[in-house]
Amino acid sequence: LKGTSVTVDAPAAIITPTIATPSAVVTATTSKSDVYDSVIKQVNKQLGAILSENNLPGYTAVGLFEFIEPNAFFLSLDDGSNPPGITAFKTKILYTFDNNLSLTKIGLFDLDYTVQKYRTVFGSNPYVNSLRTRIKNPNYKGKLLDGVISTGGNTNTITPPSASSGNVTTTEVTLAQIKTAYDKTKLLDALKLSDSYILKNPNDLEVLRIRYRSYYIVGKYEESLAEIKKMEALQGTAFERTIACDAAVIGKIAKKTDISAYYSTLCKKK
């Protein structure tokens, strides 16, 4: 299987250029939908300046907004040059905003097609484990959001508004979607979809199996072992020997000698 890992590095320096303040103001009574809608309209209006500031081609399109409470979002950008099979966005820009909707850029990340990971151009990502609300840009005409939407984060709330409305709706993730993504070797999609699914179905062994295998394939060995530990806790004395054998190998690769030895013992049991 081939995976698409999109982890973001986190260097120390933070650069804070800003975008001019728009007329909209956030108050205590402003709804999330209105805030999202205002930010989306502002970014689309100022896209030329954003692309110029970040030395991006003028034809680059905004595909996705990923909002993080209370006042941050990732801007996912598509320059149309993705190789076949790569569905992650080429560039991500991380912004925070104040009550005047003045945007401050705190991170810029570029997808390395060779290793299929994001590299940090500058700034940092303090929101690795944060819940994200994903909203498709109503102006986006590209193909990266066809089918499964997958752009990282702790859950997969897919929220495409209409071109004329900022109202937010949520699409429920299903086991079938996760299995389809995994079977098609879209491991990043499978993992991100399952992030949401597992919150409501924490004891689903089939999903946990997909998660540990996917994490292993994309090189996240500790995460893979964590999923295996959950399966062991759920299965108890019926813990599958084949999974124990997998865990022994993963632990060895991760240089977790104690864990590897523990699962090696279970692997050898008949």
Phi, psi and omega per residue, in radians:
L1 nan 2.633 3.097
K2 -2.038 2.363 3.141
G3 -1.999 2.813 3.073
T4 -2.086 1.768 -3.099
S5 -1.660 2.366 -3.092
V6 -2.256 0.806 3.080
T7 -1.257 2.657 -3.086
V8 -1.992 2.196 3.069
D9 -1.192 2.899 -3.098
A10 -2.430 1.539 3.085
P11 -1.318 3.021 -3.023
A12 -1.415 -0.689 -3.010
A13 -1.204 2.506 3.072
I14 -2.210 2.194 3.126
I15 -1.883 2.378 -2.981
T16 -2.228 1.116 2.975
P17 -1.237 2.718 -3.102
T18 -2.226 2.796 3.043
I19 -1.849 2.516 -3.064
A20 -0.931 2.515 -3.110
T21 -1.228 2.251 3.092
P22 -1.451 -3.118 -3.108
S23 -1.367 -0.431 -3.080
A24 -1.181 2.563 3.127
V25 -2.304 2.371 3.106
V26 -1.552 2.233 3.084
T27 -2.090 3.109 -3.119
A28 -1.105 -0.394 -3.100
T29 -1.713 -0.017 -3.138
T30 -1.274 2.230 -3.130
S31 -1.334 2.780 3.091
K32 -1.037 -0.721 -3.129
S33 -1.045 -0.710 3.134
D34 -1.184 -0.674 3.097
V35 -1.097 -0.863 3.134
Y36 -1.009 -0.786 -3.107
D37 -1.091 -0.715 -3.141
S38 -1.151 -0.739 3.130
V39 -1.125 -0.772 -3.139
I40 -1.060 -0.799 3.131
K41 -1.107 -0.694 -3.141
Q42 -1.111 -0.825 -3.122
V43 -1.104 -0.783 3.128
N44 -1.073 -0.637 3.136
K45 -1.215 -0.614 -3.059
Q46 -1.816 0.305 -3.047
L47 -1.009 -0.706 -3.140
G48 -0.998 -0.769 3.133
A49 -1.178 -0.670 3.125
I50 -1.105 -0.797 -3.139
L51 -1.121 -0.736 3.134
S52 -1.109 -0.763 -3.125
E53 -1.061 -0.580 -3.076
N54 -1.793 0.224 3.096
N55 0.978 0.735 3.133
L56 -1.819 2.619 3.136
P57 -1.007 2.555 -3.097
G58 -1.140 -0.334 -3.139
Y59 -1.560 0.006 3.128
T60 -1.098 2.402 -3.083
A61 -1.996 2.562 3.018
V62 -1.456 2.066 -3.127
G63 -1.693 -0.670 -2.955
L64 -2.570 2.481 2.973
F65 -1.932 2.315 3.098
E66 -2.104 1.743 -3.060
F67 -1.495 2.424 3.140
I68 -2.206 2.182 -3.121
E69 -1.225 2.523 0.038
P70 -1.627 -0.295 -2.926
N71 -2.693 0.833 3.126
A72 -2.490 2.799 3.045
F73 -2.823 2.630 2.970
F74 -1.653 2.410 3.043
L75 -1.854 2.027 -3.097
S76 -1.741 2.186 -2.975
L77 -2.076 2.433 -3.094
D78 -2.090 2.055 3.100
D79 -1.697 0.100 3.069
G80 1.349 0.181 -3.045
S81 -1.895 0.205 -3.123
N82 -1.060 2.375 3.027
P83 -1.153 2.807 3.103
P84 -0.985 2.361 3.094
G85 1.577 -0.199 3.124
I86 -1.688 1.954 -3.078
T87 -1.848 -0.053 3.093
A88 -1.326 2.659 -3.136
F89 -1.286 2.505 -3.088
K90 -1.116 -0.728 -3.047
T91 -2.285 2.453 3.015
K92 -2.229 2.359 3.050
I93 -2.066 2.298 -3.137
L94 -1.806 2.189 3.139
Y95 -2.143 2.663 2.823
T96 -2.015 2.839 3.114
F97 -2.502 2.672 3.123
D98 -1.769 -2.993 -3.094
N99 -1.159 -0.338 3.071
N100 -1.576 0.075 -3.091
L101 1.082 0.500 2.989
S102 -1.361 2.172 -3.035
L103 -1.620 2.367 3.061
T104 -2.103 2.128 -3.126
K105 -1.420 2.198 -3.132
I106 -2.094 -0.043 3.115
G107 -2.871 2.574 3.069
L108 -2.393 2.230 -3.023
F109 -2.303 2.399 -3.053
D110 -2.166 2.316 -3.099
L111 -1.356 2.144 3.056
D112 -1.555 1.915 -3.068
Y113 -1.134 -0.501 -3.069
T114 -1.154 -0.873 -3.127
V115 -1.713 -0.086 3.121
Q116 0.984 0.820 3.055
K117 -2.415 2.694 3.047
Y118 -1.394 2.411 2.992
R119 -1.883 2.583 -3.107
T120 -1.508 2.088 3.070
V121 -1.381 -0.799 2.950
F122 -2.804 2.938 3.093
G123 1.408 -2.716 -3.115
S124 -2.706 2.962 3.117
N125 -2.146 1.670 3.122
P126 -1.453 0.122 -3.022
Y127 -2.018 0.532 -3.051
V128 -0.985 -0.720 -3.065
N129 -1.828 0.281 -3.067
S130 -1.494 2.582 3.047
L131 -1.165 2.377 -3.134
R132 -2.155 2.437 3.017
T133 -1.820 1.989 -3.032
R134 -1.661 2.247 3.133
I135 -2.248 2.120 3.101
K136 -1.231 2.344 3.087
N137 -1.140 2.145 -3.124
P138 -1.081 -0.319 3.136
N139 -1.531 -0.123 -3.018
Y140 -1.346 2.239 -3.131
K141 -2.036 0.087 -3.121
G142 -1.320 -3.050 -3.018
K143 -1.926 -0.036 -3.052
L144 -1.197 -0.319 3.134
L145 -1.785 0.167 3.047
D146 -1.170 2.295 3.139
G147 1.357 -2.187 -3.038
V148 -1.397 2.362 3.038
I149 -1.657 2.282 -3.077
S150 -2.633 1.911 -3.110
T151 -2.456 0.381 3.041
G152 1.640 3.007 3.124
G153 1.868 3.120 -3.004
N154 -1.553 -0.175 3.088
T155 -2.678 3.071 -3.050
N156 -2.251 1.113 3.095
T157 -1.373 1.862 -3.065
I158 -1.649 2.051 -2.968
T159 -2.364 1.311 3.130
P160 -1.464 1.998 3.093
P161 -1.444 2.887 3.020
S162 -1.319 2.901 -3.103
A163 -1.115 -0.422 -3.073
S164 -1.844 0.018 -3.056
S165 -2.436 2.559 3.088
G166 -1.775 0.173 -3.118
N167 -1.090 2.469 -3.048
V168 -1.844 2.300 3.026
T169 -2.210 2.710 -3.072
T170 -2.052 2.328 3.084
T171 -1.707 2.208 -3.128
E172 -1.276 2.283 3.097
V173 -1.404 2.392 -3.130
T174 -2.003 2.786 3.080
L175 -1.072 -0.639 3.141
A176 -1.072 -0.687 3.105
Q177 -1.095 -0.751 -3.124
I178 -1.120 -0.811 -3.130
K179 -1.118 -0.685 3.121
T180 -1.106 -0.787 3.119
A181 -1.067 -0.753 -3.139
Y182 -1.149 -0.796 -3.126
D183 -1.094 -0.502 3.124
K184 -1.572 0.184 -3.142
T185 1.069 0.413 3.026
K186 -1.577 1.301 -2.959
L187 -1.181 -0.631 3.097
L188 -1.082 -0.759 3.111
D189 -1.063 -0.772 -3.133
A190 -1.065 -0.751 -3.129
L191 -1.166 -0.787 -3.076
K192 -1.239 -0.648 3.042
L193 -1.108 -0.735 -3.108
S194 -1.240 -0.385 3.044
D195 -0.970 -0.739 3.131
S196 -1.325 -0.805 -3.070
Y197 -1.058 -0.711 -3.027
I198 -1.217 -0.356 3.095
L199 -1.115 -0.626 -3.140
K200 -1.663 -0.306 -3.088
N201 -2.310 1.105 -3.010
P202 -1.172 -0.290 -3.077
N203 -1.837 0.294 -3.131
D204 -1.383 1.796 -3.068
L205 -1.132 -0.571 -3.136
E206 -1.132 -0.718 3.113
V207 -1.234 -0.702 3.095
L208 -1.071 -0.634 3.105
R209 -1.133 -0.763 3.094
I210 -1.079 -0.713 -3.096
R211 -1.170 -0.781 -3.097
Y212 -1.186 -0.643 3.119
R213 -1.213 -0.700 -3.139
S214 -1.151 -0.796 3.114
Y215 -1.046 -0.701 3.120
Y216 -1.082 -0.796 -3.079
I217 -1.129 -0.639 -3.127
V218 -1.512 0.081 3.023
G219 1.535 0.241 3.097
K220 -1.736 1.418 -2.960
Y221 -1.260 -0.687 3.131
E222 -1.131 -0.695 3.089
E223 -1.122 -0.666 3.106
S224 -1.093 -0.784 3.126
L225 -1.122 -0.602 3.120
A226 -1.123 -0.687 3.108
E227 -1.187 -0.659 3.100
I228 -1.117 -0.686 3.113
K229 -1.061 -0.672 3.095
K230 -1.104 -0.721 3.137
M231 -1.146 -0.694 3.116
E232 -1.085 -0.734 3.139
A233 -1.119 -0.654 -3.129
L234 -1.291 -0.665 -3.063
Q235 -1.491 -0.411 3.124
G236 1.057 -2.263 -3.108
T237 -1.212 -0.224 3.115
A238 -1.618 0.233 -3.127
F239 -0.948 2.270 -3.013
E240 -1.207 2.292 -3.121
R241 -1.095 -0.679 -3.122
T242 -1.099 -0.608 3.107
I243 -1.232 -0.676 3.086
A244 -1.058 -0.702 3.118
C245 -1.140 -0.709 3.065
D246 -1.053 -0.776 -3.102
A247 -1.102 -0.636 3.114
A248 -1.091 -0.729 3.122
V249 -1.186 -0.797 -3.128
I250 -1.097 -0.740 3.108
G251 -1.063 -0.667 3.110
K252 -1.146 -0.767 3.119
I253 -1.091 -0.691 -3.118
A254 -1.375 -0.020 -3.123
K255 1.080 0.598 3.033
K256 -1.769 1.430 -2.973
T257 -1.104 -0.679 -3.137
D258 -1.127 -0.765 3.137
I259 -1.145 -0.746 3.140
S260 -1.078 -0.747 3.139
A261 -1.139 -0.707 3.141
Y262 -1.061 -0.841 -3.106
Y263 -1.319 -0.444 3.060
S264 -1.092 -0.678 3.098
T265 -1.098 -0.774 3.113
L266 -1.160 -0.609 -3.129
C267 -1.126 -0.584 -3.072
K268 -1.454 -0.201 3.127
K269 -1.238 2.485 3.121
K270 -1.687 nan nan
